[in-house]
Amino acid sequence: MAKSLLNLPHEVLHCILIYVAPEDLAALRCCHALDEFIEHDSLLFKEIYQKHFDAKSSNTDFDWKAELQQLVRLEKTLSSSSYELKPPKLQDLIEVVGCVQRLLRTASVDGCSSNIAFLVRLIQRQSCIGILCNSSLFEWATEVKPSRSRLVGARIQHQLDVDQPVGNTASADDSDSDVGLCEPLSADISERHGETSGRGSGAVRKAIHVPHATRLQGQIHRLSAKLHCLYGVPIQCLRIPESSSSSDQGGFCFNAEVNMHPFARSRVYDLRQHSEGTLWGPFVNDGSQSADWEKIEAIMIILNYNVHMFTDKYGTLCSNLIPPWDKPFVGVTPDSLNLHPSKSSIERPPSLPEDLQDPYNVSGTWMRVVCFLDYRELFTFNFSEDQPLPGQPRPPIDTEEAIRFIIVKLQVTKIEKPGENDGQGLPVVHFKGSSNSALPPVDYNANSKIRGSVRLTPEGEVRWTTFSVFHGEERWRSEGIQLGGVRAARGILGYWFDKDFDEYGPAGPTAFWKGNSPLIWLEFFNANICKVSNDVDFDVMDDF
């Protein structure tokens, strides 16, 4: 076969080989002559790549051969492993996340992306979906006994074995971990929440060292959480494999599905994670502004659960409230927001230098969702007498949250050069606007002026900061990260909190996104707000 192929003109041979599947190309290099031909036909790799993937890259230095080989390795890695029954290797996760990010950066945003179709086909295999479930949140859910956490009425009863830390443990000498809530709490938080708090009985609890995840495990946790966030459809139920079952688990069957929202809710409302180092936002607790993907993952899970509970309860009338989180990998592509330009966006003078134009597509109408616990339950959860030791998580909780839907209109006010602590790739954009309650129709905590800024973090993520202004005075603040990067349609996930950084709260999760058409929101609420407000009981929100 090889001899007959080589007798063909090279142009004809090239036209034949471009129809070979990427994973089969290596098998054709079965003799020296074919191997040499394929190796030196650089255009062949480009055409095969463009036949199977989006050809968006305008980079003349794009290595078509290397990228195609990496994607073949990615498919083989995910096809040959069952991540339901075993955790992924760190190197596998590094390669998977790297390939996913590159495919998303070059994905078409016209709704027919070959890159996204390829990723969905790979990740949604039953053997691969488990690669998304290896953060410390999912690890915790597989190890905590459900009987350890109960909600009785409005009171939270909790008890965790202090000799049974969450997650895989390491020796006490391993002090390099920096894994979200698995790491020892900072000194100021330890003092506020246990060591010398003086709450309740007044007993002084001495801080002890709790074994925590190793740096290697921490990298796996964070990479898996980041991949889950990019995947974008929150996994609400975790299927526990049979290998985790044990006969001494108090009658609880581990070969079952575990709801993730109680664990995500516990992490989101644990006020110990809000500190100066995290900027009270979804950042790592070191002041670097690095995104904490495990926090963002928990926010994504709990907001998705609350929104779907609301829309399921009140029917199809509220179906348009669902954020764009229902399709894997959709909306996390840079520039996907540009498909739906806002009619209210400001006209940019042609004489304005390009680097001073708004690169984030801020101006326009946005939809926002805010969730919160009743403050009495938030306070009990964080400051009751029986507190977990430093480094241990609070128990999972089933407490029902309140939810608000808000329409936000923004307009750019100023664009300036990035500061020394910002990412230098894009300018800082400042904006102002208004925030008005959509559901419930009248809510004075949601009706306010709003101002804020968008900037790059040093690692290149898009950071949004907002302030809610009532009668000229700032009251609430939020910090968030835009999933997918600059002008990505998936939206911003983060925390809202007291602008004075009150250690006793309140605080909670929030998200906002631009949607397909800003006018749809206004038409929907103008036509249906009376009917929705008559059907929905918003009394739970009055306690905020």
TORVO-38923 format. One record per residue (C-alpha): y, z, x; residue in one letter. Coordinates in pm, whole numbers, plus 50000, padded with zeros to 5 digits. Layout:
BEGIN
[vexti [Y,Z,X],"a"];
...
END
This chain:
BEGIN
[vexti [50000,50000,50000],"m"];
[vexti [50237,50094,50277],"a"];
[vexti [50172,49764,50454],"k"];
[vexti [50240,49558,50142],"s"];
[vexti [50560,49752,50075],"l"];
[vexti [50682,49702,50428],"l"];
[vexti [50633,49329,50398],"n"];
[vexti [50908,49327,50138],"l"];
[vexti [51271,49271,50234],"p"];
[vexti [51447,49599,50294],"h"];
[vexti [51685,49537,50008],"e"];
[vexti [51392,49496,49765],"v"];
[vexti [51214,49802,49905],"l"];
[vexti [51532,50002,49860],"h"];
[vexti [51558,49892,49496],"c"];
[vexti [51198,50004,49437],"i"];
[vexti [51235,50344,49600],"l"];
[vexti [51541,50445,49400],"i"];
[vexti [51309,50485,49099],"y"];
[vexti [51097,50745,49279],"v"];
[vexti [51136,51102,49151],"a"];
[vexti [51307,51327,49408],"p"];
[vexti [51001,51552,49442],"e"];
[vexti [50776,51251,49514],"d"];
[vexti [50991,51099,49787],"l"];
[vexti [50831,51310,50060],"a"];
[vexti [50482,51189,49966],"a"];
[vexti [50586,50830,50035],"l"];
[vexti [50662,50912,50397],"r"];
[vexti [50296,50860,50473],"c"];
[vexti [50330,50637,50776],"c"];
[vexti [50573,50601,51063],"h"];
[vexti [50730,50282,50930],"a"];
[vexti [50799,50414,50579],"l"];
[vexti [50912,50746,50720],"d"];
[vexti [51162,50571,50946],"e"];
[vexti [51287,50350,50664],"f"];
[vexti [51343,50642,50425],"i"];
[vexti [51492,50863,50695],"e"];
[vexti [51762,50612,50789],"h"];
[vexti [51839,50475,50443],"d"];
[vexti [52123,50716,50365],"s"];
[vexti [52225,50519,50057],"l"];
[vexti [51876,50577,49911],"l"];
[vexti [51927,50954,49891],"f"];
[vexti [52268,50906,49730],"k"];
[vexti [52138,50670,49463],"e"];
[vexti [51836,50889,49381],"i"];
[vexti [52065,51191,49356],"y"];
[vexti [52306,51007,49127],"q"];
[vexti [52016,50887,48912],"k"];
[vexti [51897,51242,48839],"h"];
[vexti [52210,51455,48877],"f"];
[vexti [52582,51438,48804],"d"];
[vexti [52767,51231,49062],"a"];
[vexti [53092,51422,49037],"k"];
[vexti [53146,51493,49403],"s"];
[vexti [53437,51302,49559],"s"];
[vexti [53379,51473,49892],"n"];
[vexti [53313,51207,50155],"t"];
[vexti [53128,51467,50364],"d"];
[vexti [52881,51545,50082],"f"];
[vexti [52531,51542,50235],"d"];
[vexti [52326,51366,49966],"w"];
[vexti [52000,51397,50161],"k"];
[vexti [52031,51770,50233],"a"];
[vexti [52141,51848,49877],"e"];
[vexti [51852,51651,49727],"l"];
[vexti [51604,51828,49953],"q"];
[vexti [51744,52168,49856],"q"];
[vexti [51710,52089,49486],"l"];
[vexti [51349,51981,49538],"v"];
[vexti [51281,52311,49718],"r"];
[vexti [51452,52495,49431],"l"];
[vexti [51222,52332,49176],"e"];
[vexti [50915,52407,49385],"k"];
[vexti [51023,52769,49434],"t"];
[vexti [51072,52830,49063],"l"];
[vexti [50761,52633,48966],"s"];
[vexti [50529,52819,49200],"s"];
[vexti [50631,53176,49119],"s"];
[vexti [50588,53397,48816],"s"];
[vexti [50889,53630,48807],"y"];
[vexti [50761,53801,48494],"e"];
[vexti [50507,53996,48696],"l"];
[vexti [50677,54033,49033],"k"];
[vexti [51034,54063,49154],"p"];
[vexti [51188,53768,49338],"p"];
[vexti [51225,53768,49713],"k"];
[vexti [51577,53804,49842],"l"];
[vexti [51566,53468,50019],"q"];
[vexti [51448,53300,49698],"d"];
[vexti [51740,53449,49506],"l"];
[vexti [51993,53349,49771],"i"];
[vexti [51870,52990,49759],"e"];
[vexti [51852,52983,49378],"v"];
[vexti [52202,53125,49325],"v"];
[vexti [52346,52896,49592],"g"];
[vexti [52189,52585,49435],"c"];
[vexti [52294,52692,49085],"v"];
[vexti [52655,52741,49193],"q"];
[vexti [52668,52404,49369],"r"];
[vexti [52520,52228,49066],"l"];
[vexti [52770,52397,48837],"l"];
[vexti [53064,52305,49060],"r"];
[vexti [52969,51937,49043],"t"];
[vexti [52845,51933,48682],"a"];
[vexti [52994,51693,48433],"s"];
[vexti [53207,51858,48165],"v"];
[vexti [53167,51587,47903],"d"];
[vexti [52881,51766,47727],"g"];
[vexti [52604,51550,47878],"c"];
[vexti [52549,51710,48215],"s"];
[vexti [52230,51622,48404],"s"];
[vexti [52289,51920,48633],"n"];
[vexti [52293,52168,48343],"i"];
[vexti [51991,52002,48178],"a"];
[vexti [51802,52040,48508],"f"];
[vexti [51896,52408,48538],"l"];
[vexti [51805,52486,48178],"v"];
[vexti [51468,52316,48218],"r"];
[vexti [51391,52522,48528],"l"];
[vexti [51519,52865,48426],"i"];
[vexti [51391,52862,48068],"q"];
[vexti [51030,52835,48178],"r"];
[vexti [50845,53148,48074],"q"];
[vexti [50749,53214,48436],"s"];
[vexti [51110,53189,48557],"c"];
[vexti [51314,53373,48293],"i"];
[vexti [51225,53698,48467],"g"];
[vexti [51440,53603,48766],"i"];
[vexti [51739,53688,48547],"l"];
[vexti [51609,54040,48480],"c"];
[vexti [51607,54201,48824],"n"];
[vexti [51936,54390,48825],"s"];
[vexti [51933,54769,48834],"s"];
[vexti [52006,54767,48460],"l"];
[vexti [51675,54597,48378],"f"];
[vexti [51495,54800,48644],"e"];
[vexti [51624,55115,48477],"w"];
[vexti [51507,54996,48135],"a"];
[vexti [51151,54954,48263],"t"];
[vexti [51135,55303,48414],"e"];
[vexti [51322,55541,48180],"v"];
[vexti [51106,55694,47909],"k"];
[vexti [51255,55623,47564],"p"];
[vexti [51181,55981,47456],"s"];
[vexti [51435,56099,47711],"r"];
[vexti [51725,55965,47507],"s"];
[vexti [51788,56042,47140],"r"];
[vexti [52088,56005,46917],"l"];
[vexti [52106,56271,46645],"v"];
[vexti [52384,56213,46392],"g"];
[vexti [52711,56183,46578],"a"];
[vexti [52594,56408,46861],"r"];
[vexti [52438,56270,47175],"i"];
[vexti [52141,56468,47305],"q"];
[vexti [52036,56363,47651],"h"];
[vexti [51811,56480,47930],"q"];
[vexti [51707,56302,48247],"l"];
[vexti [51454,56432,48498],"d"];
[vexti [51659,56511,48808],"v"];
[vexti [51354,56455,49026],"d"];
[vexti [51296,56107,48882],"q"];
[vexti [51584,55884,48999],"p"];
[vexti [51627,55541,48851],"v"];
[vexti [51502,55237,49035],"g"];
[vexti [51309,55193,49356],"n"];
[vexti [51405,55462,49601],"t"];
[vexti [51448,55478,49973],"a"];
[vexti [51466,55752,50227],"s"];
[vexti [51758,55992,50221],"a"];
[vexti [51875,55844,50547],"d"];
[vexti [51949,55506,50391],"d"];
[vexti [52321,55541,50334],"s"];
[vexti [52408,55171,50338],"d"];
[vexti [52356,55100,49970],"s"];
[vexti [52647,54986,49760],"d"];
[vexti [52467,54907,49435],"v"];
[vexti [52687,54983,49135],"g"];
[vexti [52584,55307,48965],"l"];
[vexti [52280,55346,49190],"c"];
[vexti [52507,55446,49475],"e"];
[vexti [52633,55804,49527],"p"];
[vexti [52955,55859,49339],"l"];
[vexti [53277,55893,49530],"s"];
[vexti [53397,56240,49616],"a"];
[vexti [53670,56248,49354],"d"];
[vexti [53435,56137,49077],"i"];
[vexti [53165,56382,49186],"s"];
[vexti [53420,56661,49167],"e"];
[vexti [53547,56556,48826],"r"];
[vexti [53206,56507,48672],"h"];
[vexti [52975,56776,48791],"g"];
[vexti [53042,56939,49124],"e"];
[vexti [53331,57164,49026],"t"];
[vexti [53421,57048,48678],"s"];
[vexti [53407,57398,48530],"g"];
[vexti [53325,57256,48188],"r"];
[vexti [53099,57424,47933],"g"];
[vexti [52934,57733,48079],"s"];
[vexti [53152,57718,48385],"g"];
[vexti [52856,57695,48618],"a"];
[vexti [52927,57518,48945],"v"];
[vexti [52688,57233,49010],"r"];
[vexti [52641,57158,49377],"k"];
[vexti [52627,56795,49476],"a"];
[vexti [52292,56693,49617],"i"];
[vexti [52188,56370,49779],"h"];
[vexti [51990,56153,49541],"v"];
[vexti [51776,55876,49690],"p"];
[vexti [51913,55537,49600],"h"];
[vexti [51830,55167,49625],"a"];
[vexti [51827,55011,49969],"t"];
[vexti [52075,54745,50068],"r"];
[vexti [51801,54483,50031],"l"];
[vexti [51725,54592,49676],"q"];
[vexti [52097,54608,49605],"g"];
[vexti [52142,54245,49708],"q"];
[vexti [51856,54145,49476],"i"];
[vexti [52014,54345,49192],"h"];
[vexti [52353,54182,49233],"r"];
[vexti [52225,53827,49279],"l"];
[vexti [52001,53853,48974],"s"];
[vexti [52290,53991,48768],"a"];
[vexti [52517,53709,48887],"k"];
[vexti [52255,53449,48796],"l"];
[vexti [52220,53611,48451],"h"];
[vexti [52598,53594,48402],"c"];
[vexti [52604,53227,48503],"l"];
[vexti [52310,53157,48271],"y"];
[vexti [52541,53300,48009],"g"];
[vexti [52304,53376,47721],"v"];
[vexti [52248,53755,47742],"p"];
[vexti [51887,53869,47742],"i"];
[vexti [51884,54137,47472],"q"];
[vexti [51513,54224,47484],"c"];
[vexti [51312,54281,47801],"l"];
[vexti [50939,54213,47783],"r"];
[vexti [50761,54470,47995],"i"];
[vexti [50461,54321,48177],"p"];
[vexti [50119,54484,48155],"e"];
[vexti [50131,54575,48521],"s"];
[vexti [50391,54840,48435],"s"];
[vexti [50173,55011,48174],"s"];
[vexti [50032,55356,48240],"s"];
[vexti [49816,55592,48044],"s"];
[vexti [50034,55896,48113],"d"];
[vexti [50358,55771,47959],"q"];
[vexti [50357,55998,47656],"g"];
[vexti [50224,55737,47416],"g"];
[vexti [50494,55477,47491],"f"];
[vexti [50349,55130,47540],"c"];
[vexti [50514,54947,47826],"f"];
[vexti [50356,54619,47714],"n"];
[vexti [50637,54575,47461],"a"];
[vexti [50997,54464,47425],"e"];
[vexti [51275,54703,47524],"v"];
[vexti [51621,54658,47372],"n"];
[vexti [51879,54632,47648],"m"];
[vexti [52195,54720,47453],"h"];
[vexti [52149,55103,47476],"p"];
[vexti [52128,55078,47855],"f"];
[vexti [52420,54835,47879],"a"];
[vexti [52628,55057,47648],"r"];
[vexti [52557,55360,47866],"s"];
[vexti [52671,55182,48177],"r"];
[vexti [52981,55027,48019],"v"];
[vexti [53108,55360,47876],"y"];
[vexti [53028,55574,48180],"d"];
[vexti [53382,55667,48288],"l"];
[vexti [53266,55766,48637],"r"];
[vexti [53269,55398,48735],"q"];
[vexti [53645,55373,48669],"h"];
[vexti [53828,55465,48986],"s"];
[vexti [54103,55354,49218],"e"];
[vexti [53843,55168,49424],"g"];
[vexti [53727,54960,49126],"t"];
[vexti [54084,54907,48999],"l"];
[vexti [53933,55034,48672],"w"];
[vexti [53791,54686,48629],"g"];
[vexti [53461,54501,48689],"p"];
[vexti [53491,54531,49065],"f"];
[vexti [53292,54691,49345],"v"];
[vexti [53410,55043,49426],"n"];
[vexti [53566,54964,49763],"d"];
[vexti [53912,54829,49678],"g"];
[vexti [53816,54476,49788],"s"];
[vexti [53843,54320,49438],"q"];
[vexti [53488,54186,49483],"s"];
[vexti [53327,54119,49146],"a"];
[vexti [53059,54371,49048],"d"];
[vexti [52815,54140,48872],"w"];
[vexti [52603,54427,48744],"e"];
[vexti [52902,54564,48554],"k"];
[vexti [52986,54217,48422],"i"];
[vexti [52624,54173,48314],"e"];
[vexti [52633,54498,48115],"a"];
[vexti [52965,54397,47952],"i"];
[vexti [52820,54058,47859],"m"];
[vexti [52510,54215,47699],"i"];
[vexti [52695,54476,47492],"i"];
[vexti [52971,54242,47371],"l"];
[vexti [52718,53978,47272],"n"];
[vexti [52513,54239,47084],"y"];
[vexti [52816,54378,46899],"n"];
[vexti [52951,54035,46801],"v"];
[vexti [52614,53920,46668],"h"];
[vexti [52561,54246,46479],"m"];
[vexti [52899,54194,46313],"f"];
[vexti [52845,53828,46224],"t"];
[vexti [52487,53890,46106],"d"];
[vexti [52607,54172,45882],"k"];
[vexti [52889,53981,45718],"y"];
[vexti [52731,53636,45695],"g"];
[vexti [52831,53285,45785],"t"];
[vexti [53195,53355,45698],"l"];
[vexti [53237,53512,46041],"c"];
[vexti [53013,53271,46235],"s"];
[vexti [53317,53110,46400],"n"];
[vexti [53388,53442,46572],"l"];
[vexti [53092,53405,46810],"i"];
[vexti [53213,53351,47168],"p"];
[vexti [53089,53049,47364],"p"];
[vexti [52782,53234,47494],"w"];
[vexti [52506,53060,47298],"d"];
[vexti [52408,52778,47537],"k"];
[vexti [52271,52831,47889],"p"];
[vexti [52506,52739,48175],"f"];
[vexti [52758,52577,47939],"v"];
[vexti [53122,52668,48003],"g"];
[vexti [53070,52808,48354],"v"];
[vexti [53169,52478,48512],"t"];
[vexti [53517,52464,48668],"p"];
[vexti [53755,52249,48461],"d"];
[vexti [53541,52274,48145],"s"];
[vexti [53844,52431,47975],"l"];
[vexti [54044,52112,48028],"n"];
[vexti [53834,51932,47768],"l"];
[vexti [54034,52107,47497],"h"];
[vexti [54399,52118,47606],"p"];
[vexti [54616,52343,47396],"s"];
[vexti [54884,52179,47183],"k"];
[vexti [55111,52469,47267],"s"];
[vexti [55084,52425,47643],"s"];
[vexti [55417,52385,47814],"i"];
[vexti [55536,52047,47935],"e"];
[vexti [55544,52037,48312],"r"];
[vexti [55836,51852,48468],"p"];
[vexti [55706,51566,48684],"p"];
[vexti [55935,51676,48963],"s"];
[vexti [55766,52014,48988],"l"];
[vexti [55552,52034,49304],"p"];
[vexti [55180,52027,49229],"e"];
[vexti [55112,52359,49399],"d"];
[vexti [55360,52530,49166],"l"];
[vexti [55202,52406,48844],"q"];
[vexti [54973,52633,48643],"d"];
[vexti [54623,52574,48781],"p"];
[vexti [54452,52812,48535],"y"];
[vexti [54546,52649,48200],"n"];
[vexti [54691,52980,48076],"v"];
[vexti [54931,52865,47806],"s"];
[vexti [54787,52832,47458],"g"];
[vexti [54596,53029,47196],"t"];
[vexti [54307,53253,47296],"w"];
[vexti [54055,53455,47099],"m"];
[vexti [53985,53810,47212],"r"];
[vexti [53724,54069,47124],"v"];
[vexti [53761,54442,47199],"v"];
[vexti [53496,54710,47148],"c"];
[vexti [53518,55088,47174],"f"];
[vexti [53338,55410,47092],"l"];
[vexti [53488,55671,46865],"d"];
[vexti [53680,55886,47114],"y"];
[vexti [53492,56203,47019],"r"];
[vexti [53162,56033,47104],"e"];
[vexti [53304,55886,47424],"l"];
[vexti [53423,56231,47532],"f"];
[vexti [53093,56400,47443],"t"];
[vexti [52899,56131,47627],"f"];
[vexti [53103,56177,47945],"n"];
[vexti [53205,56544,47947],"f"];
[vexti [52946,56752,47761],"s"];
[vexti [52788,57051,47934],"e"];
[vexti [52467,56878,48033],"d"];
[vexti [52577,56614,48284],"q"];
[vexti [52361,56398,48513],"p"];
[vexti [52371,56465,48884],"l"];
[vexti [52592,56244,49101],"p"];
[vexti [52425,55910,49157],"g"];
[vexti [52219,55923,48838],"q"];
[vexti [52306,55722,48528],"p"];
[vexti [52383,55868,48191],"r"];
[vexti [52111,55817,47929],"p"];
[vexti [52093,55505,47711],"p"];
[vexti [52271,55546,47377],"i"];
[vexti [52250,55377,47036],"d"];
[vexti [52593,55484,46916],"t"];
[vexti [52758,55225,46693],"e"];
[vexti [53080,55082,46830],"e"];
[vexti [53393,54958,46658],"a"];
[vexti [53495,54599,46713],"i"];
[vexti [53822,54408,46683],"r"];
[vexti [53894,54036,46692],"f"];
[vexti [54241,53944,46813],"i"];
[vexti [54438,53619,46840],"i"];
[vexti [54642,53600,47160],"v"];
[vexti [54914,53342,47229],"k"];
[vexti [55021,53305,47592],"l"];
[vexti [55287,53113,47779],"q"];
[vexti [55345,53088,48153],"v"];
[vexti [55666,53257,48269],"t"];
[vexti [55652,53242,48646],"k"];
[vexti [55442,53095,48926],"i"];
[vexti [55462,53237,49276],"e"];
[vexti [55281,53227,49607],"k"];
[vexti [54976,53456,49643],"p"];
[vexti [55025,53794,49806],"g"];
[vexti [54850,53912,50119],"e"];
[vexti [54574,54081,49915],"n"];
[vexti [54509,53775,49697],"d"];
[vexti [54297,53468,49752],"g"];
[vexti [54515,53208,49918],"q"];
[vexti [54373,52897,49753],"g"];
[vexti [54592,52905,49440],"l"];
[vexti [54925,53060,49332],"p"];
[vexti [54968,53368,49113],"v"];
[vexti [55060,53280,48754],"v"];
[vexti [55247,53528,48535],"h"];
[vexti [55251,53499,48157],"f"];
[vexti [55371,53668,47841],"k"];
[vexti [55292,53633,47473],"g"];
[vexti [55180,53806,47157],"s"];
[vexti [54860,53974,47043],"s"];
[vexti [54782,53991,46670],"n"];
[vexti [54487,54138,46485],"s"];
[vexti [54254,53888,46320],"a"];
[vexti [53987,54131,46198],"l"];
[vexti [54082,54377,46060],"p"];
[vexti [54386,54191,45922],"p"];
[vexti [54620,54486,45982],"v"];
[vexti [54575,54690,46298],"d"];
[vexti [54878,54832,46474],"y"];
[vexti [54678,54898,46794],"n"];
[vexti [54610,54525,46822],"a"];
[vexti [54953,54391,46725],"n"];
[vexti [55163,54395,47037],"s"];
[vexti [55345,54197,47298],"k"];
[vexti [55136,54106,47597],"i"];
[vexti [55208,54020,47957],"r"];
[vexti [54997,53975,48265],"g"];
[vexti [54893,53762,48558],"s"];
[vexti [54612,53542,48689],"v"];
[vexti [54522,53517,49054],"r"];
[vexti [54234,53455,49289],"l"];
[vexti [54056,53747,49452],"t"];
[vexti [53992,53729,49828],"p"];
[vexti [53634,53610,49755],"e"];
[vexti [53762,53331,49527],"g"];
[vexti [53695,53472,49178],"e"];
[vexti [53961,53434,48908],"v"];
[vexti [54108,53775,48817],"r"];
[vexti [54301,53830,48493],"w"];
[vexti [54525,54134,48440],"t"];
[vexti [54691,54203,48104],"t"];
[vexti [54922,54472,47964],"f"];
[vexti [54966,54543,47592],"s"];
[vexti [55329,54635,47524],"v"];
[vexti [55434,54837,47219],"f"];
[vexti [55807,54875,47149],"h"];
[vexti [55889,54786,47508],"g"];
[vexti [55641,55033,47660],"e"];
[vexti [55310,54941,47824],"e"];
[vexti [55012,55120,47670],"r"];
[vexti [54684,54940,47740],"w"];
[vexti [54574,54743,48044],"r"];
[vexti [54276,54520,48110],"s"];
[vexti [54110,54374,48417],"e"];
[vexti [53862,54086,48399],"g"];
[vexti [53683,53809,48585],"i"];
[vexti [53667,53451,48456],"q"];
[vexti [53303,53338,48454],"l"];
[vexti [53261,53000,48620],"g"];
[vexti [53587,53003,48809],"g"];
[vexti [53913,52816,48759],"v"];
[vexti [53960,52670,48410],"r"];
[vexti [53605,52755,48305],"a"];
[vexti [53557,52765,47927],"a"];
[vexti [53309,53057,47919],"r"];
[vexti [53595,53304,47925],"g"];
[vexti [53696,53634,48085],"i"];
[vexti [53486,53951,48081],"l"];
[vexti [53618,54292,48179],"g"];
[vexti [53742,54636,48076],"y"];
[vexti [54042,54760,47882],"w"];
[vexti [54175,55109,47957],"f"];
[vexti [54480,55334,47953],"d"];
[vexti [54756,55184,48168],"k"];
[vexti [54806,55525,48336],"d"];
[vexti [54439,55529,48449],"f"];
[vexti [54358,55841,48246],"d"];
[vexti [54027,55975,48380],"e"];
[vexti [53933,56093,48029],"y"];
[vexti [53968,55747,47878],"g"];
[vexti [53963,55573,47648],"p"];
[vexti [53812,55257,47796],"a"];
[vexti [53577,54986,47683],"g"];
[vexti [53463,54625,47718],"p"];
[vexti [53670,54319,47630],"t"];
[vexti [53650,53942,47653],"a"];
[vexti [53872,53650,47568],"f"];
[vexti [53823,53278,47563],"w"];
[vexti [54014,52967,47459],"k"];
[vexti [53764,52803,47226],"g"];
[vexti [53729,52442,47116],"n"];
[vexti [54059,52423,46927],"s"];
[vexti [54315,52700,46887],"p"];
[vexti [54409,52566,46543],"l"];
[vexti [54057,52631,46413],"i"];
[vexti [54113,53006,46449],"w"];
[vexti [54441,53001,46259],"l"];
[vexti [54310,52784,45976],"e"];
[vexti [53994,52993,45948],"f"];
[vexti [54174,53326,45924],"f"];
[vexti [54451,53200,45695],"n"];
[vexti [54188,53069,45450],"a"];
[vexti [53938,53354,45470],"n"];
[vexti [54109,53672,45589],"i"];
[vexti [54145,53821,45240],"c"];
[vexti [53780,53768,45160],"k"];
[vexti [53666,53912,45493],"v"];
[vexti [53892,54216,45466],"s"];
[vexti [53758,54292,45119],"n"];
[vexti [53397,54273,45236],"d"];
[vexti [53426,54465,45562],"v"];
[vexti [53461,54841,45596],"d"];
[vexti [53698,54908,45883],"f"];
[vexti [53724,55285,45834],"d"];
[vexti [53533,55343,46157],"v"];
[vexti [53829,55192,46343],"m"];
[vexti [54078,55440,46208],"d"];
[vexti [53945,55716,46438],"d"];
[vexti [54052,55529,46752],"f"];
END
